[in-house]
């Protein structure tokens, strides 16, 4: 049986900078949340989507809305964070309603503890 899609949509992802020399950048990605994974892909007109990342929901430790006074350098101004495997994935939604839907869906089931906002 295939996993059921819960949410999908375009948002902006901040680079995770897993290497010291990685630049900090923001890229538009198409996100899909299903009953097993959170996936994100690069979509280009006329080309097949390229999967850029996939996180099993069982590996996600917490999900929180990010409140910050620091200027956000991308066009989507509503950030939230997903903490998994000792990394923070920062995602920027186009509006507060969209952010609330994603955070609520990712937190479904109360499997997470509250995490520190970084």
NUTORBA-444247 format. One record per atom (N, C-alpha, C, O): residue number from 1; residue in three letters; x, y, z. Coordinates in steps of 0.05 Angstrom, whole numbers. Layout:
# residues N
r i:NUM | aa:ALA | u:X | v:Y | w:Z
...
END
This chain:
# residues 118
r i:1 | aa:UNK | u:17 | v:-24 | w:0
r i:1 | aa:UNK | u:0 | v:0 | w:0
r i:1 | aa:UNK | u:18 | v:25 | w:0
r i:1 | aa:UNK | u:37 | v:27 | w:15
r i:2 | aa:UNK | u:11 | v:44 | w:-17
r i:2 | aa:UNK | u:26 | v:69 | w:-19
r i:2 | aa:UNK | u:19 | v:88 | w:4
r i:2 | aa:UNK | u:-4 | v:88 | w:13
r i:3 | aa:UNK | u:39 | v:104 | w:13
r i:3 | aa:UNK | u:33 | v:124 | w:33
r i:3 | aa:UNK | u:13 | v:144 | w:23
r i:3 | aa:UNK | u:13 | v:151 | w:-1
r i:4 | aa:UNK | u:-4 | v:154 | w:41
r i:4 | aa:UNK | u:-24 | v:174 | w:34
r i:4 | aa:UNK | u:-12 | v:202 | w:36
r i:4 | aa:UNK | u:1 | v:208 | w:56
r i:5 | aa:UNK | u:-16 | v:219 | w:16
r i:5 | aa:UNK | u:-6 | v:246 | w:16
r i:5 | aa:UNK | u:-23 | v:263 | w:35
r i:5 | aa:UNK | u:-48 | v:263 | w:32
r i:6 | aa:UNK | u:-11 | v:277 | w:53
r i:6 | aa:UNK | u:-25 | v:294 | w:73
r i:6 | aa:UNK | u:-25 | v:323 | w:63
r i:6 | aa:UNK | u:-46 | v:336 | w:63
r i:7 | aa:UNK | u:-1 | v:333 | w:55
r i:7 | aa:UNK | u:2 | v:361 | w:46
r i:7 | aa:UNK | u:22 | v:361 | w:24
r i:7 | aa:UNK | u:41 | v:345 | w:23
r i:8 | aa:UNK | u:20 | v:381 | w:6
r i:8 | aa:UNK | u:40 | v:386 | w:-14
r i:8 | aa:UNK | u:39 | v:415 | w:-22
r i:8 | aa:UNK | u:18 | v:428 | w:-21
r i:9 | aa:UNK | u:62 | v:426 | w:-29
r i:9 | aa:UNK | u:63 | v:454 | w:-37
r i:9 | aa:UNK | u:91 | v:465 | w:-39
r i:9 | aa:UNK | u:110 | v:452 | w:-30
r i:10 | aa:UNK | u:93 | v:488 | w:-51
r i:10 | aa:UNK | u:119 | v:501 | w:-56
r i:10 | aa:UNK | u:126 | v:519 | w:-32
r i:10 | aa:UNK | u:109 | v:536 | w:-24
r i:11 | aa:UNK | u:150 | v:516 | w:-21
r i:11 | aa:UNK | u:160 | v:533 | w:0
r i:11 | aa:UNK | u:190 | v:537 | w:-5
r i:11 | aa:UNK | u:201 | v:526 | w:-24
r i:12 | aa:UNK | u:203 | v:553 | w:12
r i:12 | aa:UNK | u:231 | v:558 | w:9
r i:12 | aa:UNK | u:246 | v:544 | w:32
r i:12 | aa:UNK | u:238 | v:545 | w:55
r i:13 | aa:UNK | u:268 | v:531 | w:25
r i:13 | aa:UNK | u:285 | v:516 | w:44
r i:13 | aa:UNK | u:312 | v:530 | w:46
r i:13 | aa:UNK | u:324 | v:538 | w:26
r i:14 | aa:UNK | u:321 | v:534 | w:71
r i:14 | aa:UNK | u:348 | v:544 | w:76
r i:14 | aa:UNK | u:367 | v:521 | w:75
r i:14 | aa:UNK | u:361 | v:499 | w:85
r i:15 | aa:UNK | u:391 | v:526 | w:63
r i:15 | aa:UNK | u:411 | v:505 | w:62
r i:15 | aa:UNK | u:418 | v:497 | w:91
r i:15 | aa:UNK | u:418 | v:513 | w:109
r i:16 | aa:UNK | u:424 | v:471 | w:94
r i:16 | aa:UNK | u:429 | v:460 | w:121
r i:16 | aa:UNK | u:458 | v:464 | w:129
r i:16 | aa:UNK | u:465 | v:460 | w:153
r i:17 | aa:UNK | u:475 | v:470 | w:110
r i:17 | aa:UNK | u:504 | v:476 | w:116
r i:17 | aa:UNK | u:516 | v:453 | w:132
r i:17 | aa:UNK | u:528 | v:458 | w:154
r i:18 | aa:UNK | u:514 | v:429 | w:122
r i:18 | aa:UNK | u:526 | v:406 | w:136
r i:18 | aa:UNK | u:556 | v:406 | w:135
r i:18 | aa:UNK | u:569 | v:393 | w:151
r i:19 | aa:UNK | u:567 | v:420 | w:115
r i:19 | aa:UNK | u:597 | v:422 | w:113
r i:19 | aa:UNK | u:604 | v:451 | w:119
r i:19 | aa:UNK | u:589 | v:470 | w:114
r i:20 | aa:UNK | u:628 | v:455 | w:130
r i:20 | aa:UNK | u:637 | v:482 | w:137
r i:20 | aa:UNK | u:639 | v:501 | w:114
r i:20 | aa:UNK | u:635 | v:525 | w:117
r i:21 | aa:UNK | u:644 | v:490 | w:90
r i:21 | aa:UNK | u:647 | v:508 | w:67
r i:21 | aa:UNK | u:621 | v:512 | w:51
r i:21 | aa:UNK | u:621 | v:526 | w:31
r i:22 | aa:UNK | u:600 | v:501 | w:61
r i:22 | aa:UNK | u:574 | v:504 | w:47
r i:22 | aa:UNK | u:564 | v:533 | w:50
r i:22 | aa:UNK | u:564 | v:544 | w:71
r i:23 | aa:UNK | u:555 | v:544 | w:27
r i:23 | aa:UNK | u:544 | v:571 | w:29
r i:23 | aa:UNK | u:516 | v:571 | w:41
r i:23 | aa:UNK | u:502 | v:551 | w:39
r i:24 | aa:UNK | u:508 | v:593 | w:53
r i:24 | aa:UNK | u:481 | v:596 | w:63
r i:24 | aa:UNK | u:464 | v:606 | w:40
r i:24 | aa:UNK | u:468 | v:628 | w:30
r i:25 | aa:UNK | u:444 | v:590 | w:32
r i:25 | aa:UNK | u:427 | v:599 | w:10
r i:25 | aa:UNK | u:398 | v:590 | w:15
r i:25 | aa:UNK | u:393 | v:573 | w:32
r i:26 | aa:UNK | u:380 | v:601 | w:-1
r i:26 | aa:UNK | u:352 | v:595 | w:1
r i:26 | aa:UNK | u:342 | v:587 | w:-26
r i:26 | aa:UNK | u:346 | v:601 | w:-46
r i:27 | aa:UNK | u:328 | v:563 | w:-27
r i:27 | aa:UNK | u:319 | v:553 | w:-53
r i:27 | aa:UNK | u:290 | v:545 | w:-51
r i:27 | aa:UNK | u:281 | v:534 | w:-31
r i:28 | aa:UNK | u:276 | v:551 | w:-73
r i:28 | aa:UNK | u:248 | v:542 | w:-74
r i:28 | aa:UNK | u:247 | v:512 | w:-79
r i:28 | aa:UNK | u:262 | v:501 | w:-96
r i:29 | aa:UNK | u:231 | v:498 | w:-63
r i:29 | aa:UNK | u:228 | v:469 | w:-66
r i:29 | aa:UNK | u:199 | v:462 | w:-64
r i:29 | aa:UNK | u:182 | v:476 | w:-52
r i:30 | aa:UNK | u:192 | v:439 | w:-77
r i:30 | aa:UNK | u:165 | v:429 | w:-75
r i:30 | aa:UNK | u:165 | v:407 | w:-54
r i:30 | aa:UNK | u:178 | v:387 | w:-57
r i:31 | aa:UNK | u:149 | v:411 | w:-33
r i:31 | aa:UNK | u:148 | v:393 | w:-10
r i:31 | aa:UNK | u:124 | v:375 | w:-11
r i:31 | aa:UNK | u:102 | v:384 | w:-20
r i:32 | aa:UNK | u:128 | v:350 | w:-3
r i:32 | aa:UNK | u:106 | v:331 | w:-1
r i:32 | aa:UNK | u:109 | v:317 | w:26
r i:32 | aa:UNK | u:129 | v:305 | w:32
r i:33 | aa:UNK | u:87 | v:319 | w:41
r i:33 | aa:UNK | u:86 | v:304 | w:67
r i:33 | aa:UNK | u:66 | v:282 | w:63
r i:33 | aa:UNK | u:43 | v:286 | w:56
r i:34 | aa:UNK | u:76 | v:257 | w:68
r i:34 | aa:UNK | u:57 | v:234 | w:67
r i:34 | aa:UNK | u:57 | v:221 | w:94
r i:34 | aa:UNK | u:70 | v:231 | w:113
r i:35 | aa:UNK | u:45 | v:198 | w:96
r i:35 | aa:UNK | u:43 | v:185 | w:122
r i:35 | aa:UNK | u:69 | v:173 | w:132
r i:35 | aa:UNK | u:70 | v:163 | w:154
r i:36 | aa:UNK | u:90 | v:173 | w:115
r i:36 | aa:UNK | u:115 | v:161 | w:123
r i:36 | aa:UNK | u:139 | v:181 | w:122
r i:36 | aa:UNK | u:158 | v:178 | w:137
r i:37 | aa:UNK | u:138 | v:200 | w:103
r i:37 | aa:UNK | u:162 | v:217 | w:98
r i:37 | aa:UNK | u:154 | v:246 | w:92
r i:37 | aa:UNK | u:132 | v:252 | w:84
r i:38 | aa:UNK | u:174 | v:263 | w:96
r i:38 | aa:UNK | u:174 | v:291 | w:85
r i:38 | aa:UNK | u:194 | v:291 | w:63
r i:38 | aa:UNK | u:218 | v:287 | w:68
r i:39 | aa:UNK | u:186 | v:297 | w:39
r i:39 | aa:UNK | u:204 | v:298 | w:16
r i:39 | aa:UNK | u:203 | v:326 | w:3
r i:39 | aa:UNK | u:183 | v:340 | w:4
r i:40 | aa:UNK | u:226 | v:333 | w:-9
r i:40 | aa:UNK | u:226 | v:358 | w:-23
r i:40 | aa:UNK | u:242 | v:355 | w:-49
r i:40 | aa:UNK | u:262 | v:341 | w:-50
r i:41 | aa:UNK | u:232 | v:368 | w:-70
r i:41 | aa:UNK | u:243 | v:365 | w:-97
r i:41 | aa:UNK | u:248 | v:393 | w:-109
r i:41 | aa:UNK | u:235 | v:413 | w:-102
r i:42 | aa:UNK | u:266 | v:393 | w:-129
r i:42 | aa:UNK | u:270 | v:416 | w:-146
r i:42 | aa:UNK | u:252 | v:412 | w:-170
r i:42 | aa:UNK | u:252 | v:391 | w:-183
r i:43 | aa:UNK | u:237 | v:433 | w:-177
r i:43 | aa:UNK | u:220 | v:432 | w:-200
r i:43 | aa:UNK | u:229 | v:454 | w:-219
r i:43 | aa:UNK | u:231 | v:477 | w:-212
r i:44 | aa:UNK | u:234 | v:446 | w:-244
r i:44 | aa:UNK | u:241 | v:465 | w:-265
r i:44 | aa:UNK | u:221 | v:461 | w:-288
r i:44 | aa:UNK | u:214 | v:439 | w:-295
r i:45 | aa:UNK | u:212 | v:483 | w:-300
r i:45 | aa:UNK | u:193 | v:481 | w:-323
r i:45 | aa:UNK | u:204 | v:463 | w:-345
r i:45 | aa:UNK | u:227 | v:466 | w:-353
r i:46 | aa:UNK | u:188 | v:445 | w:-354
r i:46 | aa:UNK | u:195 | v:427 | w:-376
r i:46 | aa:UNK | u:213 | v:404 | w:-368
r i:46 | aa:UNK | u:222 | v:389 | w:-385
r i:47 | aa:UNK | u:220 | v:401 | w:-342
r i:47 | aa:UNK | u:238 | v:380 | w:-333
r i:47 | aa:UNK | u:224 | v:363 | w:-312
r i:47 | aa:UNK | u:206 | v:373 | w:-298
r i:48 | aa:UNK | u:233 | v:339 | w:-309
r i:48 | aa:UNK | u:223 | v:321 | w:-289
r i:48 | aa:UNK | u:233 | v:331 | w:-261
r i:48 | aa:UNK | u:256 | v:338 | w:-259
r i:49 | aa:UNK | u:216 | v:331 | w:-240
r i:49 | aa:UNK | u:225 | v:339 | w:-214
r i:49 | aa:UNK | u:248 | v:322 | w:-204
r i:49 | aa:UNK | u:249 | v:298 | w:-209
r i:50 | aa:UNK | u:267 | v:335 | w:-190
r i:50 | aa:UNK | u:290 | v:321 | w:-179
r i:50 | aa:UNK | u:288 | v:320 | w:-149
r i:50 | aa:UNK | u:287 | v:341 | w:-136
r i:51 | aa:UNK | u:287 | v:296 | w:-137
r i:51 | aa:UNK | u:285 | v:294 | w:-108
r i:51 | aa:UNK | u:311 | v:304 | w:-96
r i:51 | aa:UNK | u:333 | v:295 | w:-103
r i:52 | aa:UNK | u:309 | v:323 | w:-77
r i:52 | aa:UNK | u:332 | v:334 | w:-64
r i:52 | aa:UNK | u:335 | v:325 | w:-35
r i:52 | aa:UNK | u:358 | v:326 | w:-24
r i:53 | aa:UNK | u:314 | v:316 | w:-23
r i:53 | aa:UNK | u:316 | v:307 | w:5
r i:53 | aa:UNK | u:291 | v:292 | w:13
r i:53 | aa:UNK | u:269 | v:295 | w:3
r i:54 | aa:UNK | u:296 | v:274 | w:33
r i:54 | aa:UNK | u:274 | v:257 | w:43
r i:54 | aa:UNK | u:280 | v:251 | w:72
r i:54 | aa:UNK | u:302 | v:241 | w:79
r i:55 | aa:UNK | u:261 | v:256 | w:90
r i:55 | aa:UNK | u:264 | v:251 | w:118
r i:55 | aa:UNK | u:241 | v:233 | w:127
r i:55 | aa:UNK | u:218 | v:240 | w:124
r i:56 | aa:UNK | u:248 | v:210 | w:138
r i:56 | aa:UNK | u:228 | v:193 | w:149
r i:56 | aa:UNK | u:216 | v:206 | w:174
r i:56 | aa:UNK | u:230 | v:218 | w:190
r i:57 | aa:UNK | u:190 | v:205 | w:176
r i:57 | aa:UNK | u:176 | v:219 | w:199
r i:57 | aa:UNK | u:186 | v:208 | w:226
r i:57 | aa:UNK | u:187 | v:223 | w:245
r i:58 | aa:UNK | u:194 | v:183 | w:226
r i:58 | aa:UNK | u:204 | v:171 | w:251
r i:58 | aa:UNK | u:230 | v:184 | w:261
r i:58 | aa:UNK | u:237 | v:181 | w:284
r i:59 | aa:UNK | u:245 | v:197 | w:242
r i:59 | aa:UNK | u:270 | v:210 | w:249
r i:59 | aa:UNK | u:267 | v:239 | w:258
r i:59 | aa:UNK | u:286 | v:251 | w:268
r i:60 | aa:UNK | u:243 | v:250 | w:255
r i:60 | aa:UNK | u:238 | v:277 | w:263
r i:60 | aa:UNK | u:234 | v:278 | w:293
r i:60 | aa:UNK | u:217 | v:264 | w:304
r i:61 | aa:UNK | u:250 | v:295 | w:306
r i:61 | aa:UNK | u:249 | v:297 | w:335
r i:61 | aa:UNK | u:230 | v:319 | w:345
r i:61 | aa:UNK | u:217 | v:317 | w:366
r i:62 | aa:UNK | u:229 | v:341 | w:330
r i:62 | aa:UNK | u:210 | v:363 | w:337
r i:62 | aa:UNK | u:206 | v:381 | w:314
r i:62 | aa:UNK | u:221 | v:383 | w:295
r i:63 | aa:UNK | u:183 | v:396 | w:316
r i:63 | aa:UNK | u:176 | v:415 | w:295
r i:63 | aa:UNK | u:165 | v:440 | w:310
r i:63 | aa:UNK | u:148 | v:437 | w:328
r i:64 | aa:UNK | u:176 | v:464 | w:304
r i:64 | aa:UNK | u:168 | v:488 | w:317
r i:64 | aa:UNK | u:166 | v:512 | w:298
r i:64 | aa:UNK | u:181 | v:513 | w:278
r i:65 | aa:UNK | u:149 | v:530 | w:304
r i:65 | aa:UNK | u:148 | v:556 | w:290
r i:65 | aa:UNK | u:172 | v:572 | w:300
r i:65 | aa:UNK | u:178 | v:572 | w:323
r i:66 | aa:UNK | u:185 | v:586 | w:282
r i:66 | aa:UNK | u:208 | v:603 | w:289
r i:66 | aa:UNK | u:199 | v:632 | w:290
r i:66 | aa:UNK | u:188 | v:643 | w:271
r i:67 | aa:UNK | u:204 | v:644 | w:313
r i:67 | aa:UNK | u:199 | v:673 | w:317
r i:67 | aa:UNK | u:226 | v:687 | w:319
r i:67 | aa:UNK | u:243 | v:680 | w:335
r i:68 | aa:UNK | u:230 | v:707 | w:302
r i:68 | aa:UNK | u:256 | v:720 | w:301
r i:68 | aa:UNK | u:252 | v:750 | w:294
r i:68 | aa:UNK | u:234 | v:758 | w:280
r i:69 | aa:UNK | u:271 | v:765 | w:304
r i:69 | aa:UNK | u:272 | v:794 | w:298
r i:69 | aa:UNK | u:292 | v:799 | w:275
r i:69 | aa:UNK | u:295 | v:821 | w:265
r i:70 | aa:UNK | u:307 | v:778 | w:268
r i:70 | aa:UNK | u:327 | v:780 | w:247
r i:70 | aa:UNK | u:313 | v:782 | w:220
r i:70 | aa:UNK | u:295 | v:766 | w:215
r i:71 | aa:UNK | u:321 | v:800 | w:202
r i:71 | aa:UNK | u:308 | v:801 | w:176
r i:71 | aa:UNK | u:311 | v:775 | w:160
r i:71 | aa:UNK | u:332 | v:762 | w:161
r i:72 | aa:UNK | u:290 | v:767 | w:147
r i:72 | aa:UNK | u:289 | v:742 | w:132
r i:72 | aa:UNK | u:296 | v:749 | w:103
r i:72 | aa:UNK | u:282 | v:764 | w:90
r i:73 | aa:UNK | u:319 | v:737 | w:93
r i:73 | aa:UNK | u:329 | v:745 | w:66
r i:73 | aa:UNK | u:316 | v:730 | w:43
r i:73 | aa:UNK | u:328 | v:728 | w:21
r i:74 | aa:UNK | u:292 | v:720 | w:46
r i:74 | aa:UNK | u:278 | v:708 | w:23
r i:74 | aa:UNK | u:249 | v:718 | w:22
r i:74 | aa:UNK | u:240 | v:732 | w:40
r i:75 | aa:UNK | u:236 | v:712 | w:0
r i:75 | aa:UNK | u:209 | v:724 | w:-4
r i:75 | aa:UNK | u:187 | v:712 | w:13
r i:75 | aa:UNK | u:167 | v:725 | w:18
r i:76 | aa:UNK | u:191 | v:688 | w:23
r i:76 | aa:UNK | u:171 | v:676 | w:41
r i:76 | aa:UNK | u:180 | v:682 | w:70
r i:76 | aa:UNK | u:202 | v:674 | w:78
r i:77 | aa:UNK | u:163 | v:695 | w:85
r i:77 | aa:UNK | u:170 | v:706 | w:111
r i:77 | aa:UNK | u:160 | v:691 | w:136
r i:77 | aa:UNK | u:160 | v:702 | w:158
r i:78 | aa:UNK | u:151 | v:666 | w:132
r i:78 | aa:UNK | u:138 | v:652 | w:155
r i:78 | aa:UNK | u:153 | v:625 | w:160
r i:78 | aa:UNK | u:146 | v:604 | w:150
r i:79 | aa:UNK | u:175 | v:627 | w:176
r i:79 | aa:UNK | u:192 | v:603 | w:180
r i:79 | aa:UNK | u:182 | v:584 | w:201
r i:79 | aa:UNK | u:169 | v:591 | w:220
r i:80 | aa:UNK | u:190 | v:559 | w:197
r i:80 | aa:UNK | u:187 | v:538 | w:218
r i:80 | aa:UNK | u:211 | v:520 | w:215
r i:80 | aa:UNK | u:224 | v:519 | w:194
r i:81 | aa:UNK | u:217 | v:505 | w:236
r i:81 | aa:UNK | u:240 | v:487 | w:236
r i:81 | aa:UNK | u:232 | v:458 | w:241
r i:81 | aa:UNK | u:213 | v:453 | w:256
r i:82 | aa:UNK | u:247 | v:440 | w:228
r i:82 | aa:UNK | u:243 | v:412 | w:232
r i:82 | aa:UNK | u:270 | v:401 | w:241
r i:82 | aa:UNK | u:290 | v:402 | w:227
r i:83 | aa:UNK | u:271 | v:390 | w:265
r i:83 | aa:UNK | u:296 | v:379 | w:276
r i:83 | aa:UNK | u:296 | v:349 | w:272
r i:83 | aa:UNK | u:278 | v:335 | w:281
r i:84 | aa:UNK | u:317 | v:340 | w:258
r i:84 | aa:UNK | u:320 | v:311 | w:252
r i:84 | aa:UNK | u:350 | v:304 | w:251
r i:84 | aa:UNK | u:366 | v:320 | w:241
r i:85 | aa:UNK | u:357 | v:281 | w:260
r i:85 | aa:UNK | u:384 | v:271 | w:258
r i:85 | aa:UNK | u:405 | v:292 | w:265
r i:85 | aa:UNK | u:426 | v:294 | w:252
r i:86 | aa:UNK | u:400 | v:308 | w:286
r i:86 | aa:UNK | u:418 | v:329 | w:295
r i:86 | aa:UNK | u:422 | v:352 | w:276
r i:86 | aa:UNK | u:442 | v:367 | w:277
r i:87 | aa:UNK | u:403 | v:355 | w:258
r i:87 | aa:UNK | u:403 | v:378 | w:239
r i:87 | aa:UNK | u:376 | v:393 | w:241
r i:87 | aa:UNK | u:355 | v:381 | w:246
r i:88 | aa:UNK | u:378 | v:419 | w:237
r i:88 | aa:UNK | u:354 | v:435 | w:235
r i:88 | aa:UNK | u:348 | v:441 | w:205
r i:88 | aa:UNK | u:366 | v:451 | w:191
r i:89 | aa:UNK | u:324 | v:435 | w:196
r i:89 | aa:UNK | u:316 | v:442 | w:169
r i:89 | aa:UNK | u:297 | v:466 | w:173
r i:89 | aa:UNK | u:276 | v:464 | w:185
r i:90 | aa:UNK | u:305 | v:489 | w:161
r i:90 | aa:UNK | u:289 | v:513 | w:162
r i:90 | aa:UNK | u:273 | v:515 | w:136
r i:90 | aa:UNK | u:284 | v:515 | w:114
r i:91 | aa:UNK | u:247 | v:518 | w:140
r i:91 | aa:UNK | u:228 | v:520 | w:117
r i:91 | aa:UNK | u:213 | v:546 | w:120
r i:91 | aa:UNK | u:204 | v:553 | w:142
r i:92 | aa:UNK | u:209 | v:560 | w:98
r i:92 | aa:UNK | u:195 | v:585 | w:98
r i:92 | aa:UNK | u:169 | v:583 | w:81
r i:92 | aa:UNK | u:170 | v:578 | w:57
r i:93 | aa:UNK | u:147 | v:587 | w:94
r i:93 | aa:UNK | u:121 | v:586 | w:81
r i:93 | aa:UNK | u:113 | v:613 | w:71
r i:93 | aa:UNK | u:123 | v:634 | w:80
r i:94 | aa:UNK | u:95 | v:614 | w:50
r i:94 | aa:UNK | u:87 | v:639 | w:39
r i:94 | aa:UNK | u:69 | v:656 | w:56
r i:94 | aa:UNK | u:67 | v:680 | w:53
r i:95 | aa:UNK | u:55 | v:643 | w:75
r i:95 | aa:UNK | u:37 | v:658 | w:93
r i:95 | aa:UNK | u:33 | v:642 | w:119
r i:95 | aa:UNK | u:41 | v:619 | w:121
r i:96 | aa:UNK | u:22 | v:655 | w:139
r i:96 | aa:UNK | u:19 | v:643 | w:166
r i:96 | aa:UNK | u:0 | v:619 | w:165
r i:96 | aa:UNK | u:6 | v:599 | w:179
r i:97 | aa:UNK | u:-21 | v:620 | w:150
r i:97 | aa:UNK | u:-40 | v:597 | w:149
r i:97 | aa:UNK | u:-26 | v:573 | w:138
r i:97 | aa:UNK | u:-29 | v:550 | w:148
r i:98 | aa:UNK | u:-10 | v:576 | w:117
r i:98 | aa:UNK | u:5 | v:554 | w:105
r i:98 | aa:UNK | u:24 | v:542 | w:126
r i:98 | aa:UNK | u:26 | v:518 | w:129
r i:99 | aa:UNK | u:39 | v:560 | w:140
r i:99 | aa:UNK | u:58 | v:551 | w:160
r i:99 | aa:UNK | u:43 | v:535 | w:182
r i:99 | aa:UNK | u:53 | v:514 | w:190
r i:100 | aa:UNK | u:20 | v:545 | w:191
r i:100 | aa:UNK | u:5 | v:531 | w:212
r i:100 | aa:UNK | u:-4 | v:504 | w:203
r i:100 | aa:UNK | u:-2 | v:485 | w:219
r i:101 | aa:UNK | u:-13 | v:501 | w:178
r i:101 | aa:UNK | u:-22 | v:475 | w:167
r i:101 | aa:UNK | u:1 | v:455 | w:168
r i:101 | aa:UNK | u:-2 | v:432 | w:176
r i:102 | aa:UNK | u:25 | v:464 | w:158
r i:102 | aa:UNK | u:48 | v:446 | w:157
r i:102 | aa:UNK | u:57 | v:438 | w:185
r i:102 | aa:UNK | u:62 | v:414 | w:190
r i:103 | aa:UNK | u:60 | v:457 | w:203
r i:103 | aa:UNK | u:69 | v:450 | w:230
r i:103 | aa:UNK | u:49 | v:432 | w:243
r i:103 | aa:UNK | u:57 | v:412 | w:256
r i:104 | aa:UNK | u:23 | v:437 | w:241
r i:104 | aa:UNK | u:3 | v:420 | w:253
r i:104 | aa:UNK | u:4 | v:392 | w:242
r i:104 | aa:UNK | u:3 | v:372 | w:257
r i:105 | aa:UNK | u:7 | v:390 | w:215
r i:105 | aa:UNK | u:8 | v:363 | w:202
r i:105 | aa:UNK | u:33 | v:348 | w:211
r i:105 | aa:UNK | u:32 | v:324 | w:216
r i:106 | aa:UNK | u:56 | v:362 | w:212
r i:106 | aa:UNK | u:80 | v:349 | w:220
r i:106 | aa:UNK | u:80 | v:340 | w:250
r i:106 | aa:UNK | u:93 | v:321 | w:257
r i:107 | aa:UNK | u:66 | v:355 | w:266
r i:107 | aa:UNK | u:64 | v:349 | w:295
r i:107 | aa:UNK | u:43 | v:328 | w:301
r i:107 | aa:UNK | u:41 | v:319 | w:324
r i:108 | aa:UNK | u:26 | v:321 | w:282
r i:108 | aa:UNK | u:4 | v:302 | w:287
r i:108 | aa:UNK | u:14 | v:278 | w:303
r i:108 | aa:UNK | u:34 | v:266 | w:296
r i:109 | aa:UNK | u:-1 | v:272 | w:324
r i:109 | aa:UNK | u:6 | v:248 | w:339
r i:109 | aa:UNK | u:23 | v:254 | w:364
r i:109 | aa:UNK | u:29 | v:235 | w:379
r i:110 | aa:UNK | u:30 | v:279 | w:368
r i:110 | aa:UNK | u:46 | v:286 | w:392
r i:110 | aa:UNK | u:70 | v:268 | w:397
r i:110 | aa:UNK | u:75 | v:260 | w:420
r i:111 | aa:UNK | u:85 | v:262 | w:377
r i:111 | aa:UNK | u:109 | v:246 | w:380
r i:111 | aa:UNK | u:133 | v:262 | w:388
r i:111 | aa:UNK | u:155 | v:251 | w:394
r i:112 | aa:UNK | u:131 | v:288 | w:389
r i:112 | aa:UNK | u:154 | v:305 | w:392
r i:112 | aa:UNK | u:155 | v:319 | w:419
r i:112 | aa:UNK | u:134 | v:323 | w:432
r i:113 | aa:UNK | u:179 | v:326 | w:428
r i:113 | aa:UNK | u:182 | v:343 | w:451
r i:113 | aa:UNK | u:187 | v:371 | w:440
r i:113 | aa:UNK | u:192 | v:375 | w:417
r i:114 | aa:UNK | u:184 | v:391 | w:458
r i:114 | aa:UNK | u:189 | v:418 | w:450
r i:114 | aa:UNK | u:219 | v:421 | w:446
r i:114 | aa:UNK | u:235 | v:411 | w:461
r i:115 | aa:UNK | u:227 | v:435 | w:425
r i:115 | aa:UNK | u:255 | v:439 | w:419
r i:115 | aa:UNK | u:262 | v:468 | w:421
r i:115 | aa:UNK | u:245 | v:486 | w:419
r i:116 | aa:UNK | u:288 | v:474 | w:426
r i:116 | aa:UNK | u:297 | v:501 | w:428
r i:116 | aa:UNK | u:299 | v:513 | w:401
r i:116 | aa:UNK | u:309 | v:501 | w:382
r i:117 | aa:UNK | u:288 | v:537 | w:398
r i:117 | aa:UNK | u:289 | v:552 | w:373
r i:117 | aa:UNK | u:317 | v:563 | w:369
r i:117 | aa:UNK | u:327 | v:576 | w:387
r i:118 | aa:UNK | u:329 | v:558 | w:346
r i:118 | aa:UNK | u:356 | v:568 | w:341
r i:118 | aa:UNK | u:355 | v:589 | w:319
r i:118 | aa:UNK | u:375 | v:600 | w:311
END
